Amino acid sequence: EVHLRESGGGSVQAGGSLRLSCTASGFTDHDSDDSDMGWARQAPGAECEVISTIRNDGIIWYADSVKGRFTISHGKDKNTVYLQMNSLKPEDTAVYYCAADIGRHGGRWCGDFTVYYWGQGTQVTVPS
C-alpha cells in the first residue's frame, strides 16, 4: 500500500519562505519509476489546484500561479519530493497535498489533472 507523508507546513509572513517535504513508501521499484509526483493545494472556497509536477526523467512543470516562486525537486531517491516556496503571498494560503501517480486513470480530479495517491495534507498560512 502506498503512503505519502508530508511535512513542513506552517504560518509565515508574506514574502517569506517555507519548504515542504514528501516521502513516499510502499512503491515497488517499478511503480516508483513510473510515478509522476508533485504537489496540489486546496484553499477554502477554491478549486483544487495541482501546482507542480516532477517526472522521474526530471521534467518539471509549474502552474502559472507559482512559477518563478516555487521550486520542486527530488531527494536522493525519487520517493522523496520537496517544494521550496519563496515569496509567499496570502493567496498561497491552502492545504498542500503531496500527490503521486498524477495523470493515472481512476485518480481523483484536481483541476485538469487526476491524482491517484494523496498525502494527508499540510496547512500553509500566509496572513494578509
Backbone as CSV, one residue per row, in Angstrom:
resi,resn,N_x,N_y,N_z,CA_x,CA_y,CA_z,C_x,C_y,C_z
1,GLU,0.846,-1.188,0.000,0.000,0.000,0.000,0.888,1.248,0.000
2,VAL,0.552,2.177,-0.865,1.343,3.402,-0.996,0.896,4.430,0.031
3,HIS,1.864,5.050,0.684,1.594,6.141,1.613,2.473,7.319,1.244
4,LEU,1.897,8.508,1.354,2.634,9.747,1.149,2.575,10.537,2.448
5,ARG,3.735,10.967,2.938,3.780,11.693,4.207,4.425,13.047,3.979
6,GLU,3.659,14.113,4.270,4.173,15.477,4.093,4.648,16.031,5.425
7,SER,5.520,17.004,5.322,5.915,17.797,6.479,6.361,19.162,5.995
8,GLY,6.401,20.123,6.910,6.972,21.419,6.579,6.003,22.567,6.457
9,GLY,4.718,22.341,6.648,3.781,23.445,6.579,3.913,24.361,7.784
10,GLY,3.141,25.430,7.785,3.161,26.366,8.902,2.639,27.717,8.481
11,SER,2.896,28.704,9.324,2.458,30.067,9.061,3.687,30.937,8.861
12,VAL,3.653,31.770,7.840,4.784,32.627,7.531,4.256,33.949,6.989
13,GLN,4.967,35.032,7.271,4.557,36.336,6.769,4.732,36.409,5.256
14,ALA,3.944,37.279,4.661,4.053,37.490,3.220,5.496,37.846,2.856
15,GLY,5.968,37.232,1.781,7.346,37.423,1.360,8.305,36.389,1.909
16,GLY,7.822,35.600,2.853,8.671,34.593,3.480,8.733,33.305,2.679
17,SER,9.385,32.304,3.274,9.625,31.033,2.587,9.269,29.865,3.491
18,LEU,8.880,28.783,2.860,8.673,27.513,3.534,9.136,26.401,2.598
19,ARG,9.511,25.279,3.191,9.892,24.126,2.398,9.049,22.930,2.822
20,LEU,8.351,22.363,1.872,7.553,21.164,2.126,8.332,19.936,1.683
21,SER,8.170,18.863,2.443,8.802,17.588,2.098,7.743,16.511,1.998
22,CYS,7.979,15.562,1.136,7.070,14.424,0.992,7.891,13.166,0.777
23,THR,7.604,12.158,1.581,8.254,10.868,1.421,7.199,9.829,1.085
24,ALA,7.422,9.120,-0.001,6.504,8.065,-0.431,7.035,6.711,0.017
25,SER,6.143,5.862,0.454,6.511,4.491,0.805,5.486,3.544,0.202
26,GLY,5.926,2.310,0.019,5.002,1.299,-0.493,5.078,1.096,-1.991
27,PHE,5.839,1.965,-2.684,6.011,1.745,-4.110,6.981,0.593,-4.329
28,THR,6.699,-0.237,-5.328,7.709,-1.177,-5.760,8.702,-0.411,-6.612
29,ASP,9.844,-0.993,-6.889,10.830,-0.291,-7.714,10.225,0.089,-9.060
30,HIS,9.404,-0.786,-9.615,8.804,-0.493,-10.910,7.827,0.660,-10.798
31,ASP,6.983,0.628,-9.738,5.989,1.678,-9.575,6.659,3.034,-9.414
32,SER,7.734,3.090,-8.633,8.357,4.388,-8.388,8.969,4.939,-9.660
33,ASP,9.423,4.052,-10.553,9.967,4.537,-11.819,8.880,5.187,-12.667
34,ASP,7.655,4.733,-12.513,6.580,5.222,-13.370,5.794,6.371,-12.747
35,SER,5.971,6.623,-11.474,5.078,7.551,-10.783,5.532,8.991,-10.925
36,ASP,4.709,9.808,-11.555,4.935,11.245,-11.538,4.440,11.767,-10.201
37,MET,5.264,12.556,-9.538,4.875,13.103,-8.243,4.741,14.617,-8.330
38,GLY,4.172,15.193,-7.316,4.023,16.636,-7.325,3.253,17.114,-6.124
39,TRP,2.747,18.331,-6.253,2.030,18.985,-5.166,0.737,19.603,-5.677
40,ALA,-0.287,19.458,-4.870,-1.569,20.094,-5.138,-1.964,20.894,-3.909
41,ARG,-2.895,21.818,-4.074,-3.362,22.591,-2.928,-4.850,22.857,-3.043
42,GLN,-5.433,23.063,-1.898,-6.864,23.330,-1.822,-7.071,24.445,-0.820
43,ALA,-7.545,25.583,-1.301,-7.862,26.703,-0.428,-9.359,26.704,-0.147
44,PRO,-9.783,27.251,0.990,-11.216,27.289,1.303,-11.996,28.017,0.213
45,GLY,-13.051,27.381,-0.281,-13.896,28.005,-1.286,-13.313,28.025,-2.683
46,ALA,-12.144,27.447,-2.857,-11.492,27.454,-4.171,-11.395,26.032,-4.717
47,GLU,-11.157,25.938,-6.010,-10.981,24.629,-6.630,-9.615,24.056,-6.281
48,CYS,-9.563,22.735,-6.302,-8.286,22.055,-6.132,-7.367,22.456,-7.282
49,GLU,-6.090,22.600,-6.985,-5.126,23.053,-7.992,-3.843,22.234,-7.870
50,VAL,-3.446,21.554,-8.925,-2.111,20.957,-8.985,-1.154,22.072,-9.351
51,ILE,-0.148,22.289,-8.530,0.720,23.445,-8.728,2.083,23.079,-9.293
52,SER,2.507,21.848,-9.148,3.807,21.463,-9.685,3.904,19.948,-9.782
53,THR,4.577,19.484,-10.824,4.817,18.057,-11.003,6.269,17.826,-11.390
54,ILE,6.763,16.649,-11.042,8.114,16.261,-11.429,8.081,14.806,-11.869
55,ARG,8.617,14.567,-13.048,8.678,13.211,-13.569,9.992,12.562,-13.183
56,ASN,10.048,11.268,-13.272,11.286,10.587,-12.910,12.401,10.871,-13.910
57,ASP,12.050,11.334,-15.108,13.101,11.720,-16.054,13.537,13.159,-15.834
58,GLY,12.987,13.795,-14.786,13.427,15.132,-14.408,12.627,16.268,-15.005
59,ILE,11.670,15.957,-15.862,10.867,17.034,-16.450,9.943,17.613,-15.385
60,ILE,9.924,18.919,-15.306,9.205,19.641,-14.260,8.177,20.571,-14.892
61,TRP,7.068,20.727,-14.218,6.006,21.638,-14.668,5.531,22.444,-13.462
62,TYR,5.201,23.717,-13.708,4.636,24.585,-12.678,3.374,25.249,-13.198
63,ALA,2.397,25.417,-12.322,1.259,26.252,-12.637,1.712,27.708,-12.690
64,ASP,1.031,28.508,-13.483,1.387,29.917,-13.600,1.336,30.628,-12.249
65,SER,0.457,30.155,-11.374,0.271,30.824,-10.087,1.502,30.735,-9.194
66,VAL,2.393,29.789,-9.452,3.569,29.618,-8.591,4.882,29.702,-9.360
67,LYS,4.815,29.777,-10.664,6.024,29.786,-11.490,6.925,30.955,-11.098
68,GLY,8.202,30.647,-10.935,9.159,31.681,-10.563,9.310,31.866,-9.065
69,ARG,8.393,31.304,-8.287,8.456,31.438,-6.827,8.676,30.094,-6.131
70,PHE,8.135,29.037,-6.690,8.231,27.706,-6.085,9.180,26.843,-6.913
71,THR,9.883,25.939,-6.222,10.801,25.024,-6.890,10.568,23.613,-6.373
72,ILE,10.331,22.691,-7.284,10.135,21.296,-6.923,11.425,20.535,-7.219
73,SER,11.721,19.541,-6.398,12.925,18.750,-6.627,12.768,17.377,-5.999
74,HIS,13.565,16.434,-6.486,13.654,15.120,-5.870,14.719,15.140,-4.784
75,GLY,14.555,14.239,-3.826,15.610,13.975,-2.884,16.622,13.022,-3.498
76,LYS,17.452,12.418,-2.650,18.461,11.498,-3.140,17.825,10.305,-3.842
77,ASP,16.667,9.884,-3.385,15.924,8.865,-4.117,14.614,9.489,-4.574
78,LYS,14.040,8.929,-5.581,12.897,9.570,-6.228,11.598,9.344,-5.484
79,ASN,11.665,8.739,-4.312,10.477,8.635,-3.469,10.348,9.828,-2.530
80,THR,11.274,10.763,-2.603,11.209,11.979,-1.788,11.115,13.175,-2.718
81,VAL,10.175,14.050,-2.424,9.968,15.243,-3.232,9.880,16.447,-2.306
82,TYR,10.501,17.531,-2.721,10.477,18.765,-1.956,9.771,19.856,-2.758
83,LEU,9.218,20.816,-2.035,8.677,22.019,-2.652,9.200,23.218,-1.876
84,GLN,10.131,23.932,-2.462,10.644,25.161,-1.865,9.741,26.299,-2.301
85,MET,9.143,26.981,-1.344,8.190,28.052,-1.639,8.767,29.369,-1.154
86,ASN,9.055,30.254,-2.073,9.599,31.567,-1.765,8.600,32.653,-2.135
87,SER,8.829,33.840,-1.620,7.976,34.999,-1.925,6.498,34.651,-1.735
88,LEU,6.198,34.046,-0.612,4.829,33.594,-0.368,3.871,34.768,-0.258
89,LYS,2.649,34.528,-0.745,1.610,35.543,-0.772,0.399,35.045,0.023
90,PRO,-0.457,35.947,0.483,-1.666,35.494,1.184,-2.499,34.519,0.349
91,GLU,-2.505,34.693,-0.959,-3.293,33.791,-1.814,-2.688,32.393,-1.931
92,ASP,-1.507,32.193,-1.363,-0.928,30.842,-1.296,-1.467,30.055,-0.108
93,THR,-2.233,30.702,0.748,-2.808,30.014,1.896,-3.714,28.879,1.442
94,ALA,-3.421,27.669,1.900,-4.163,26.482,1.468,-3.643,25.267,2.227
95,VAL,-4.354,24.165,2.085,-3.811,22.875,2.490,-3.065,22.314,1.285
96,TYR,-1.821,21.959,1.506,-0.966,21.441,0.442,-0.871,19.925,0.573
97,TYR,-1.044,19.251,-0.559,-1.037,17.799,-0.593,0.080,17.289,-1.488
98,CYS,0.813,16.323,-0.985,1.715,15.584,-1.847,0.882,14.688,-2.743
99,ALA,1.276,14.577,-3.985,0.496,13.825,-4.968,1.408,12.874,-5.726
100,ALA,0.887,11.686,-6.040,1.665,10.718,-6.811,0.763,10.011,-7.816
101,ASP,1.401,9.451,-8.809,0.654,8.867,-9.929,-0.305,9.902,-10.499
102,ILE,0.276,11.051,-10.825,-0.512,12.133,-11.409,-0.816,11.779,-12.857
103,GLY,-2.076,11.899,-13.224,-2.494,11.572,-14.573,-2.963,10.142,-14.744
104,ARG,-2.892,9.356,-13.695,-3.288,7.952,-13.778,-4.804,7.827,-13.807
105,HIS,-5.281,6.963,-14.671,-6.715,6.715,-14.785,-7.246,6.187,-13.455
106,GLY,-8.385,6.727,-13.053,-9.005,6.281,-11.815,-8.684,7.156,-10.626
107,GLY,-7.791,8.118,-10.819,-7.460,9.037,-9.742,-8.541,10.085,-9.542
108,ARG,-8.398,10.845,-8.466,-9.376,11.905,-8.175,-8.971,13.165,-8.926
109,TRP,-9.929,13.824,-9.509,-9.651,15.023,-10.287,-9.262,16.187,-9.372
110,CYS,-8.253,16.896,-9.820,-7.821,18.127,-9.179,-7.489,19.086,-10.310
111,GLY,-8.405,20.006,-10.593,-8.218,20.872,-11.751,-8.193,20.045,-13.023
112,ASP,-7.139,20.202,-13.795,-7.012,19.488,-15.067,-6.294,18.149,-14.949
113,PHE,-5.966,17.738,-13.721,-5.185,16.522,-13.510,-6.000,15.507,-12.700
114,THR,-5.657,14.238,-12.868,-6.100,13.229,-11.910,-4.913,12.875,-11.021
115,VAL,-5.185,12.661,-9.762,-4.175,12.275,-8.788,-4.622,10.986,-8.130
116,TYR,-3.765,9.961,-8.234,-4.183,8.658,-7.717,-3.875,8.505,-6.238
117,TYR,-2.694,8.969,-5.810,-2.311,8.872,-4.402,-2.176,10.274,-3.808
118,TRP,-2.711,10.431,-2.604,-2.706,11.720,-1.911,-2.071,11.576,-0.536
119,GLY,-1.322,12.594,-0.133,-0.903,12.669,1.252,-2.036,13.176,2.117
120,GLN,-1.767,13.310,3.405,-2.815,13.739,4.334,-3.015,15.248,4.323
121,GLY,-2.071,15.973,3.766,-2.188,17.424,3.672,-1.474,18.138,4.795
122,THR,-0.919,19.295,4.493,-0.279,20.144,5.486,-0.702,21.591,5.232
123,GLN,-1.042,22.295,6.299,-1.568,23.654,6.167,-0.428,24.649,5.984
124,VAL,-0.592,25.510,4.999,0.295,26.653,4.800,-0.560,27.912,4.920
125,THR,-0.162,28.806,5.813,-0.926,30.032,6.045,-0.012,31.231,5.873
126,VAL,-0.459,32.157,5.039,0.262,33.412,4.827,-0.719,34.531,5.136
127,PRO,-0.668,35.100,6.336,-1.646,36.120,6.721,-1.534,37.360,5.846
128,SER,-2.674,37.971,5.586,-2.667,39.195,4.784,-2.494,40.421,5.667
